[in-house]
Amino acid sequence: MTEGLTKGRVEAEREVCSDLVRDLHPAIAGRVLPVIEACSDPFALKRWALLAAKGTDAELLKELGLG
């Protein structure tokens, strides 16, 4: 049961993060979304989502190791 909850949390965090990137960072979405899709760490995904909501394209790229 715990594994299912963890998987569900990862999927939810990934969805929120991806949606924020598509909406607020369309210029870099093509580079960022594959990294988000490959991530299975809910804490990293949450951190990235918060940065996507508040940060710049450059800050997000740097955080994801792309800039």
N, C-alpha and C positions, 0 to 999 in steps of 0.2 A: 504494500500500500504506500509506503514512504517513497518508493521509486516512482510510482505513478504521480504522486503529488509533486515531486521534484521535476519530473518531465513536464507536467502541466505548468508549473511555475516558469520553467525555462521557455516554454512556448509562448506564454503570456508576456514575459519580459521581452522576448525577441520581437513579438508582434508590435508592442508599444514602441520599442526602439526603432524598428523599421519604419513604422508609420511616421514617427517624428522626423526621421531623416528624409523620407520622401517629401514630406510637407515643408520642412524648414530648411533643408539643405539639398535641393534638387540638383544643383551643379556638381555635387560630389557623390550623389547617391549610387551611381554606377560603380564607384570604387569602394564605397563603404558597405553597401548591402551584402556582398559576398562574405565579408569578415563577420558581420552580424549573424548571418545565416549559419556560419561554421562554428559559432561560439555556443558552448553548452554550460557556461558559468553564469548563473542567474545574477550574481553580484556584479560581474563585469557588465552584463547587459543593462542592469539598472543604472550603473554609473554612466554608461554611454548614453542612455536615454536622458538622464538629467543633463548631461553635457549637450546633447542634441537640442534640448529645449532652451538652454541658456547660452551656449557657446557659439563661437564662430566656426565657419568651415575649417579654417586653419587649425583651431584648437581640437576639433573632432578628428581631423586627419592625424594630428600628432598623437593624440591619445590612442588611436587605433594602430599606430606604428606605420602610417602611410604618408606622413608629411615630414 
